[in-house]
Amino acid sequence: MAVNIERDNGVAIVTMSRPEALNAFNTEQLKALRAAVDEVAADRSIRCAILTGEGRAFAAGADIKEMAAKSAQEALAFGNLGHGIGIAINEAPQPWIAAVNGHALGGGCEIALACDIRLASETATLGQPEVGLGILPGWGATQRLTRLVGPGIASELIFTGRRLKAAEAKMLGLVNDVYPADALMNKAREMAAAIAANSPTAVSASKRMIALAYDGALAQGLAREAETFALSFGTADQREGMAAFVEKRPAAFTGETD
């Protein structure tokens, strides 16, 4: 049981590794993933992160064997662990790409929903089957899925608990793109490298402003965007990026603050 982190030229590949249980989340695995997210978030050399699963699944959800005997109070603590991971991904300065390589069900789908971008293999399946267990999604799907695909589609998916194949998930906007299974990680790495080549301060600020589109009124979000845009001027990355453009050379961004 583990979560592995590989670093490659500014990109972190975070792999959930409990393949014998399709990477299902028990308490220990949740704590390991949270620690990995926190480690990546604190590492200023990492400019983008890819989250994926070992074996045939991204993550098949929470470990039902562990959950079955929990009291309401214990379930709250367990739910808060899952919520904490999603919030940590949201608040990380780096963008997170979910490379959904197989089943992403229940809590697995919810962790993918917390990522900024979702790519899927042609063999992936996604869904929120919790109502079939007598519970509702507990790690963010009622909120993030609704914001992503709208209340009508979210209601259908959550109320029926049906599983989506990758092609339908793309059609609904649940995933950004779908690739053959053997091409998924290369495509995720290509996207992460493209992100990592840009100014980390600008990318991080953009991520914060995009989050405001979820949570704030439009006027508030637009005002904050204008303010943050202005504050990006005078940063080392802004000076370097614009100088490189004028001088027709690649930019060498550092993410340093003055």
C-alpha positions as CSV (number, residue, x, y, z in Angstrom):
1,M,0.0,0.0,0.0
2,A,1.7,3.2,-1.1
3,V,1.6,6.4,-3.1
4,N,4.6,6.9,-5.3
5,I,6.0,10.2,-6.5
6,E,8.3,10.5,-9.6
7,R,9.8,13.8,-10.5
8,D,10.8,14.6,-14.1
9,N,11.9,18.1,-15.2
10,G,9.3,20.1,-13.2
11,V,6.5,17.5,-13.4
12,A,5.5,15.2,-10.6
13,I,3.8,11.8,-11.4
14,V,1.8,10.7,-8.4
15,T,0.8,7.1,-8.6
16,M,-1.7,5.5,-6.3
17,S,-0.4,2.0,-5.7
18,R,-2.8,-0.5,-4.1
19,P,-3.4,-2.6,-7.3
20,E,-4.6,-5.7,-5.5
21,A,-7.7,-3.7,-4.4
22,L,-8.0,-1.6,-7.6
23,N,-6.5,1.3,-5.6
24,A,-9.5,1.5,-3.4
25,F,-9.1,3.9,-0.5
26,N,-8.9,2.8,3.1
27,T,-7.8,5.2,5.8
28,E,-4.1,4.4,5.4
29,Q,-4.2,4.9,1.7
30,L,-6.1,8.2,2.1
31,K,-3.5,9.5,4.5
32,A,-0.7,8.4,2.1
33,L,-2.3,10.3,-0.7
34,R,-2.8,13.4,1.4
35,A,0.8,13.3,2.4
36,A,1.8,13.0,-1.3
37,V,-0.4,15.9,-2.3
38,D,1.1,18.1,0.5
39,E,4.6,17.1,-0.5
40,V,4.1,18.1,-4.1
41,A,2.3,21.3,-3.2
42,A,5.3,22.4,-1.0
43,D,7.9,21.6,-3.7
44,R,8.5,24.8,-5.7
45,S,10.5,22.9,-8.3
46,I,7.3,21.1,-9.3
47,R,5.2,23.1,-11.8
48,C,2.5,20.5,-12.7
49,A,1.4,17.2,-11.2
50,I,-0.2,14.1,-12.8
51,L,-2.3,11.8,-10.7
52,T,-2.8,8.2,-11.9
53,G,-3.3,4.6,-10.6
54,E,-1.2,1.5,-10.8
55,G,-2.7,-1.5,-12.6
56,R,-6.2,-1.7,-14.1
57,A,-7.8,1.2,-12.1
58,F,-7.4,4.8,-11.4
59,A,-9.2,4.2,-8.1
60,A,-12.2,2.0,-7.6
61,G,-13.6,4.2,-4.7
62,A,-13.6,3.8,-1.0
63,D,-12.9,0.5,0.6
64,I,-16.4,-0.8,1.3
65,K,-15.1,-3.5,3.7
66,E,-13.7,-0.8,5.9
67,M,-16.7,1.6,5.5
68,A,-19.4,-0.9,6.2
69,A,-19.1,-1.0,10.0
70,K,-18.5,2.7,10.6
71,S,-20.8,4.8,12.8
72,A,-22.0,8.2,11.6
73,Q,-19.2,9.9,13.6
74,E,-16.6,7.6,12.1
75,A,-18.0,8.1,8.6
76,L,-17.7,11.9,9.1
77,A,-14.0,11.5,9.9
78,F,-13.5,9.2,6.9
79,G,-15.4,11.6,4.7
80,N,-13.3,14.5,5.9
81,L,-10.1,12.6,4.9
82,G,-11.4,12.4,1.3
83,H,-12.6,16.0,1.3
84,G,-9.2,17.1,2.6
85,I,-7.4,15.6,-0.4
86,G,-9.7,17.3,-2.8
87,I,-9.3,20.6,-1.1
88,A,-5.5,20.2,-0.9
89,I,-5.4,19.5,-4.7
90,N,-7.6,22.6,-5.3
91,E,-5.4,24.8,-3.1
92,A,-2.1,23.4,-4.5
93,P,-0.3,26.1,-6.5
94,Q,0.4,23.6,-9.3
95,P,-2.2,22.4,-11.8
96,W,-3.2,18.7,-11.3
97,I,-4.0,16.4,-14.3
98,A,-5.9,13.2,-13.5
99,A,-4.8,10.5,-15.9
100,V,-7.7,8.1,-15.5
101,N,-6.3,4.8,-16.7
102,G,-9.2,2.6,-15.6
103,H,-12.1,2.5,-13.2
104,A,-12.7,5.8,-11.4
105,L,-15.7,5.1,-9.3
106,G,-17.2,6.7,-6.2
107,G,-14.3,8.4,-4.3
108,G,-12.0,7.6,-7.2
109,C,-14.1,9.7,-9.5
110,E,-14.4,12.4,-6.8
111,I,-10.6,12.7,-6.5
112,A,-10.4,13.0,-10.3
113,L,-13.1,15.7,-10.2
114,A,-10.9,17.7,-7.8
115,C,-8.1,17.8,-10.4
116,D,-7.9,20.7,-12.8
117,I,-7.8,18.6,-15.9
118,R,-9.0,15.0,-16.6
119,L,-7.6,12.8,-19.4
120,A,-8.9,9.2,-19.8
121,S,-8.0,6.0,-21.5
122,E,-10.4,4.4,-23.9
123,T,-10.9,1.7,-21.3
124,A,-11.7,4.0,-18.4
125,T,-15.1,4.0,-16.6
126,L,-16.3,6.8,-14.4
127,G,-19.3,7.0,-12.1
128,Q,-20.8,7.7,-8.7
129,P,-22.5,4.5,-7.6
130,E,-23.0,5.4,-3.9
131,V,-26.8,5.4,-3.9
132,G,-26.7,1.7,-4.6
133,L,-25.0,1.3,-1.2
134,G,-27.5,3.4,0.6
135,I,-25.3,6.4,0.9
136,L,-24.6,9.6,-1.2
137,P,-21.3,10.8,-2.6
138,G,-19.2,12.0,0.3
139,W,-16.0,13.5,-1.2
140,G,-17.4,16.3,-3.3
141,A,-19.3,14.9,-6.3
142,T,-22.6,16.6,-5.4
143,Q,-20.8,19.9,-5.7
144,R,-17.9,19.5,-8.2
145,L,-19.8,17.2,-10.6
146,T,-22.8,19.6,-10.6
147,R,-20.5,22.6,-11.4
148,L,-18.7,20.6,-14.2
149,V,-21.7,19.1,-16.1
150,G,-24.7,21.0,-14.8
151,P,-27.4,20.0,-12.3
152,G,-29.5,17.9,-14.8
153,I,-26.7,15.6,-15.8
154,A,-25.2,15.4,-12.3
155,S,-28.6,14.5,-10.9
156,E,-29.0,11.7,-13.5
157,L,-25.5,10.3,-12.8
158,I,-25.8,10.5,-9.0
159,F,-29.4,9.3,-8.8
160,T,-29.0,6.3,-11.1
161,G,-25.4,5.5,-10.1
162,R,-24.7,4.4,-13.7
163,R,-21.2,4.1,-15.0
164,L,-19.9,6.1,-18.0
165,K,-17.5,4.9,-20.6
166,A,-14.8,7.3,-21.5
167,A,-16.3,8.5,-24.8
168,E,-19.6,9.5,-23.1
169,A,-17.6,11.1,-20.2
170,K,-15.8,13.3,-22.8
171,M,-19.1,14.2,-24.5
172,L,-20.6,15.4,-21.2
173,G,-17.5,17.4,-20.4
174,L,-16.5,15.2,-17.5
175,V,-13.1,14.5,-19.1
176,N,-11.1,16.7,-21.4
177,D,-9.9,14.0,-23.8
178,V,-9.7,10.3,-24.4
179,Y,-6.7,8.3,-25.6
180,P,-5.7,4.7,-26.3
181,A,-4.6,3.1,-23.0
182,D,-1.0,2.8,-24.1
183,A,-0.8,6.5,-25.1
184,L,-2.5,8.0,-22.0
185,M,0.5,8.7,-19.9
186,N,2.6,10.1,-22.8
187,K,-0.2,12.5,-23.6
188,A,-0.5,13.5,-19.9
189,R,3.2,14.1,-19.7
190,E,3.1,16.2,-22.9
191,M,0.4,18.4,-21.5
192,A,2.2,18.6,-18.1
193,A,5.4,19.6,-19.9
194,A,3.6,22.3,-21.8
195,I,2.2,23.7,-18.6
196,A,5.6,23.4,-16.8
197,A,7.2,25.5,-19.6
198,N,5.1,28.5,-18.7
199,S,5.5,31.0,-15.8
200,P,4.6,29.1,-12.6
201,T,3.5,32.4,-11.0
202,A,1.1,33.1,-13.8
203,V,-0.2,29.5,-14.0
204,S,-0.8,29.5,-10.2
205,A,-2.5,32.8,-10.3
206,S,-4.7,31.6,-13.2
207,K,-5.7,28.6,-11.2
208,R,-6.8,30.8,-8.3
209,M,-8.9,32.9,-10.6
210,I,-10.5,30.0,-12.3
211,A,-11.5,28.7,-8.9
212,L,-13.3,32.0,-8.3
213,A,-15.5,31.3,-11.3
214,Y,-16.9,28.4,-9.2
215,D,-17.3,30.1,-5.9
216,G,-17.9,33.8,-6.4
217,A,-20.2,36.2,-8.1
218,L,-19.1,37.1,-11.7
219,A,-18.5,40.8,-10.8
220,Q,-16.3,39.8,-7.9
221,G,-14.4,37.3,-10.0
222,L,-13.8,39.8,-12.8
223,A,-12.6,42.4,-10.3
224,R,-10.2,39.9,-8.7
225,E,-9.0,38.8,-12.1
226,A,-8.2,42.4,-13.1
227,E,-6.3,42.9,-9.8
228,T,-4.3,39.7,-10.1
229,F,-3.5,40.5,-13.7
230,A,-2.1,43.9,-12.7
231,L,-0.1,42.4,-9.8
232,S,1.6,39.9,-12.3
233,F,3.3,42.9,-13.8
234,G,6.6,43.7,-12.2
235,T,7.2,40.0,-11.4
236,A,10.4,38.3,-12.5
237,D,8.5,35.9,-14.7
238,Q,6.6,38.8,-16.4
239,R,9.8,40.6,-17.2
240,E,11.5,37.4,-18.5
241,G,8.5,36.3,-20.5
242,M,8.0,39.6,-22.3
243,A,11.7,40.1,-22.8
244,A,12.0,36.6,-24.3
245,F,9.1,37.4,-26.7
246,V,10.6,40.6,-27.8
247,E,14.0,39.0,-28.2
248,K,12.6,35.9,-30.0
249,R,14.0,33.4,-27.6
250,P,12.6,30.7,-25.2
251,A,11.7,32.1,-21.8
252,A,13.6,30.8,-18.7
253,F,11.0,31.2,-16.0
254,T,12.0,30.8,-12.4
255,G,8.8,31.5,-10.4
256,E,10.9,33.8,-8.1
257,T,9.2,36.6,-6.3
258,D,10.8,40.0,-5.9
